[in-house]
Amino acid sequence: MNHLDLAVLGGGNMGRALIGGLLRQGLRPERLAVGERDEAARAALERDFGVAATADNAAAVRTAKVIVVAVKPQHMNEVLRPLAEPFARTRPLLLSVAAGVRVAALQHWCGAEVPVVRAMPNRPALLGAGVTGLYVPEGIAAAHAQLAEQVLRSVGEVVRVDSEAALDLVTALSGSGPAYFFLLAELMADAGTALGLSAPAARALSVATLHGAGELARSGTGELAQLRAEVTSKGGTTEAALRTFAAAGLDQIVARAVAAAAQRSRELADQYGAA
Ligand SMILES: NC(=O)c1ccc[n+]([C@@H]2O[C@H](COP(=O)([O-])OP(=O)(O)OC[C@H]3O[C@@H](n4cnc5c(N)ncnc54)[C@H](OP(=O)(O)O)[C@@H]3O)[C@@H](O)[C@H]2O)c1
């Protein structure tokens, strides 16, 4: 990939995360062009990453073989339509990270002959610790799929899904998921405080536990249920807490919450994805 020209359209949170990741992976800054309409954001991109940032998206994509589009879903249309003509000549790979904007809409705007893949990263990508769901439609060349994976791996793990509809589930699980863990950590800290810990101590314990549990879950090859069993002694403290969760129907609550997020993702896709 390091010998290819890449362009990123939209140098906001996710665009910056990907630019930083790509440079960390060894991509030379002169290989990367950024299209960004906000002047202050362009100055920050040039200062922080040494990449060329322009307000002229057509100039940014001129020689690019891979184009990452990282503008808000409602801006995809206005970004892509004017590029249909140059794309018809250069046929770059288009990698969209926009939530809910479907392949059909993207191709409607940028041309049916342009190879398009869609991805759903999550917020920890900003620290290189993300996970991204990647959907590669049928007919996309294996080399293009690999390029998309390489780009996304620069900000964390990549999980391929085999249908576009599954991206709504990715959104519900890993896209919104950090907030679920933050909520649990917040509630645990609140409970600790209510029981007598100082607020800073409860927060520190809660956050470090979130981090450590994540590291453990990631490092092991075991099942999550197995990890849980390993820290749950019979008749012990953890078992007392887990029994309380079970009695309150936590499994059903989580299932309903994830289903609600998936439903909302589909609704937003209907709203933003319309060609
Ligand atoms: N942030 C996340 O955690 C996350 C996670 C998963 C997926 N995503 C997806 O990533 C995409 C970007 O999200 P974000 O959070 O990075 O948004 P963001 O911080 O608002 O960044 C988007 C940038 O694109 C610029 N822009 C808008 N229209 C443009 C145009 N016509 N030409 C060039 N630049 C333009 C925006 O400028 P203005 O500020 O002037 O509009 C802004 O600087 C979204 O589609 C989102 O669904 C984000």
The ligand as a MOL file (V3000), in Angstrom:
LIG
                    3D

  0  0  0     0  0            999 V3000
M  V30 BEGIN CTAB
M  V30 COUNTS 48 52 0 0 0
M  V30 BEGIN ATOM
M  V30 1 N -16.2300 9.7830 14.9860 0
M  V30 2 C -16.4910 8.5020 15.1700 0
M  V30 3 O -16.2880 7.9360 16.2330 0
M  V30 4 C -17.0460 7.6860 14.0070 0
M  V30 5 C -17.2500 6.2850 14.1770 0
M  V30 6 C -17.7300 5.5500 13.0900 0
M  V30 7 C -17.9930 6.1510 11.8850 0
M  V30 8 N -17.8060 7.4900 11.7620 0 CHG=1
M  V30 9 C -18.1400 8.1170 10.4810 0
M  V30 10 O -17.0560 8.9180 10.0610 0
M  V30 11 C -17.5730 10.0400 9.3240 0
M  V30 12 C -16.9060 11.2820 9.8410 0
M  V30 13 O -17.2510 11.4540 11.2170 0
M  V30 14 P -16.4070 12.4370 12.1280 0
M  V30 15 O -16.8260 12.2070 13.5270 0
M  V30 16 O -14.9640 12.3290 11.7750 0 CHG=-1
M  V30 17 O -16.9870 13.8500 11.5980 0
M  V30 18 P -16.2970 15.2700 11.7020 0
M  V30 19 O -15.3640 15.3160 12.8680 0
M  V30 20 O -17.3930 16.2760 11.5820 0
M  V30 21 O -15.3830 15.3400 10.3780 0
M  V30 22 C -15.8870 15.5230 9.0890 0
M  V30 23 C -15.0550 16.6010 8.4350 0
M  V30 24 O -15.4060 16.6470 7.0550 0
M  V30 25 C -15.5240 18.0120 6.6970 0
M  V30 26 N -16.3740 18.1810 5.5190 0
M  V30 27 C -17.7240 18.2930 5.4390 0
M  V30 28 N -18.1150 18.4730 4.1820 0
M  V30 29 C -17.0000 18.4810 3.4190 0
M  V30 30 C -16.7530 18.6430 2.0390 0
M  V30 31 N -17.7630 18.8710 1.1710 0
M  V30 32 N -15.4880 18.5630 1.5920 0
M  V30 33 C -14.4600 18.3670 2.4540 0
M  V30 34 N -14.6440 18.2420 3.7790 0
M  V30 35 C -15.8750 18.2840 4.2640 0
M  V30 36 C -16.1350 18.6420 7.9120 0
M  V30 37 O -16.0330 20.0450 7.8740 0
M  V30 38 P -17.2130 20.9150 8.6110 0
M  V30 39 O -16.9160 20.7820 10.0640 0
M  V30 40 O -17.0040 22.2780 8.0450 0
M  V30 41 O -18.5290 20.2840 8.2440 0
M  V30 42 C -15.3220 17.9920 9.0100 0
M  V30 43 O -14.0980 18.6560 9.2310 0
M  V30 44 C -19.0890 10.0530 9.5090 0
M  V30 45 O -19.7270 9.6730 8.3150 0
M  V30 46 C -19.3410 9.0380 10.6120 0
M  V30 47 O -20.5450 8.3150 10.3830 0
M  V30 48 C -17.3350 8.2780 12.7860 0
M  V30 END ATOM
M  V30 BEGIN BOND
M  V30 1 1 1 2
M  V30 2 2 2 3
M  V30 3 1 2 4
M  V30 4 1 4 5
M  V30 5 2 4 48
M  V30 6 2 5 6
M  V30 7 1 6 7
M  V30 8 2 7 8
M  V30 9 1 8 9
M  V30 10 1 8 48
M  V30 11 1 9 10
M  V30 12 1 9 46
M  V30 13 1 10 11
M  V30 14 1 11 12
M  V30 15 1 11 44
M  V30 16 1 12 13
M  V30 17 1 13 14
M  V30 18 2 14 15
M  V30 19 1 14 16
M  V30 20 1 14 17
M  V30 21 1 17 18
M  V30 22 2 18 19
M  V30 23 1 18 20
M  V30 24 1 18 21
M  V30 25 1 21 22
M  V30 26 1 22 23
M  V30 27 1 23 24
M  V30 28 1 23 42
M  V30 29 1 24 25
M  V30 30 1 25 26
M  V30 31 1 25 36
M  V30 32 1 26 27
M  V30 33 1 26 35
M  V30 34 2 27 28
M  V30 35 1 28 29
M  V30 36 1 29 30
M  V30 37 2 29 35
M  V30 38 1 30 31
M  V30 39 2 30 32
M  V30 40 1 32 33
M  V30 41 2 33 34
M  V30 42 1 34 35
M  V30 43 1 36 37
M  V30 44 1 36 42
M  V30 45 1 37 38
M  V30 46 2 38 39
M  V30 47 1 38 40
M  V30 48 1 38 41
M  V30 49 1 42 43
M  V30 50 1 44 45
M  V30 51 1 44 46
M  V30 52 1 46 47
M  V30 END BOND
M  V30 END CTAB
M  END
